[in-house]
Amino acid sequence: MAKGTLHQFTTFLTLLLLTVILFHSFQVNGLGGRIVGGRTKVKNVKSNQEIQQLGRYCVEEYNRGQQRFHHGSGGQRLSFDEVVEAETQVVSGIKYYLKISAVKPNGVPKNFDAVVVVKAWENYRELLNFSPSKNN
């Protein structure tokens, strides 16, 4: 192999290796140690005001849906208590998986699972799912 060709080949391999390392680093470390698409448990959920506000939003959206479904009679309105567990997932925005404690009209607390997507740069959030938790 000629000296110039060997140098080009070595440069190519070095750049390829550097690209792979940087890509892997961005995927894992560039997002606070999170793997793109993987779920991350939220720490200190009960003191995290952003998470608690999202939980309140989920219950309010559920209640609005119940009101529309029951033609204004309100249906089974819930009162937000607190978010007890939360996970996040990076998508085109952030998807939150919340376990919410809410109080039913009869005064009995019950846990609900909610999924909400937030795109802060668009001032957008949407409740995707709200259902009784299987692990109450």
Sequence and secondary structure as in RCSB ss.txt:
>XXXX:A:sequence
MAKGTLHQFTTFLTLLLLTVILFHSFQVNGLGGRIVGGRTKVKNVKSNQEIQQLGRYCVEEYNRGQQRFHHGSGG
QRLSFDEVVEAETQVVSGIKYYLKISAVKPNGVPKNFDAVVVVKAWENYRELLNFSPSKNN
>XXXX:A:secstr
  HHHHHHHHHHHHHHHHHHHHHHHHHHTTTTT  TT EEE SSGGG HHHHHHHHHHHHHHHHHHHHHTTTS  
S  EEEEEEEEEEEESSSEEEEEEEEEE TTS EEEEEEEEEEEGGGTEEEEEEEEE S  
